[in-house]
């Protein structure tokens, strides 16, 4: 029991000879899900309030994403979360907020129909 309470024991928290590892694991990598990559793409290509109408296949190609059929669901989710305005019928995408610049369209402007 005395060895357990000594300062040289592993449970004491003191490791005088152990170097602190400040380097990341060389096998670790960051994964950004498709919805995050889509938001990055929209923020890079559009300014706040900007609109465009790419096809689902075009969006999937820009993302290097195999499934173009998932684009409407991802766009709808971004719209529900308030990042974009997405009209499924016309496929028009309007950027409402940009996380990179911390800017957004004012709430009064969001209620105005952006399509004539």
Secondary structure, 3 states (H helix, E strand, C coil): CHHHHCCCCHHHCCCCCCCCCCCCCCCCCCCCCHHHHHHHHHHHHCCCCCEECCCHHHHHHHHCCCCHHHHHHHHHHHHHCCCEEEECCCCEEEECEECCCCEECCHHHHHCCCCC
